[in-house]
């Protein structure tokens, strides 16, 4: 299977109304990460949506971290499994989406050519998937509308590809909050500032 892994908006998109989809370049990779304790706190629903940079000129800083996602709810033992066509994405520069959060967006298939990686995204891809990874381009649904609180979760399961491919599970201690977009089939896990998501995986929190 060809590895896949990054994501961005076309430079012609100048408003949220026009930005219902995003071009995506993506690869997948894997390594198990260790939990790091952080102070437990309640998180209000995030107020930001998607910022579309009309001057991006076809560059992306959004990478796909994996697929085959499920969430483990606190106290119930319930595992919520997303459909197979949802991807884990992160904006490594925070240009379009909040940098520390993970977003779970629907893959809409192959995208057109003309999307390049920002230097930060290129470096993230090489570290995440390995030097031999081949980038492919896809389209994903962008989140629209307000975010609604779904549940507290104490774990996430997903699949990664690349040099260390395989299924992975990351525990959250203390738990984090899972949100869902009110208008788009999209989910979001909010991490505190100072998060670390790198070639090791989700390191902090």
ABEGO torsion letter per residue (X at the ends): XBBBABBBBBAABABAAABABBBBBBBBBBBBBBBBBBBBBBBBBBABBBBBBAAAGGBBABBBAEBGBBBBBBGAGBBBBBBAABBBBBBAAGAABBAABBBBBBBAEBBBBGBBBBAAAAAAAAAAAEAABBBBBBBBBBBBEBBBBABBBABBBBBBBEABBEBBBBBBOBBBBBBBBAABBBBBBBBBBGBBBBAAEBAOX
